[in-house]
């Protein structure tokens, strides 16, 4: 009888130890923010639903028109691409609202010219050094890295910023799962920069 109690006791201690270890690992994963496959998959769904490739992915021309270049997904406006001439004379109240490059990665409007950012996890030119919290703060405030310059049109941060923290974390997890692509997107141009460039 004592033998059964001993075995039962050892089994109970072993079971409790496993449960505690599992709980500790789950807590550690939550603290480190290490995403799982389900989060990455959900993030991919949200990024595609949000149309992020429309502006943040360079395009290739097909018979059906421009489509995202699979080899450069979400890498932003190509650094070496020459910007077409921007005619600020046709932009303004009671005129056209803006112009855009053929692959939709550069946009001109009353604010100047904005370039779609590199969303891949490249540490030098993309989001590789960002954290989930920086990403969330950026989407909530409309400021680069949550504290820098304003995010310019046509980036719909106002809409994206309304989704839950959990959804934003999943989107960030998906972006971090991408192949890092080194692509130093140009800094935005102000209307003054454009005027100076036309002289």
Secondary structure, 3 states (H helix, E strand, C coil): CHHHHHHHHHHHHHHHHHHHHHHHHHHHHHHHCCCCHHHHHHHHHHHHHCCHHHHHCCEEEECCEEEECHHHCCCCCCCCCCCCCCCHHHECCCCECCEECCCCCEEEECCEEEECCCCCCCCCCCCCCCCHHHHHHHHHHCEHHHCCCECCCCCCHHHHCCCCHHHHHHHHHHHHHCCCCCCCCCCCECHHHHHHHHC
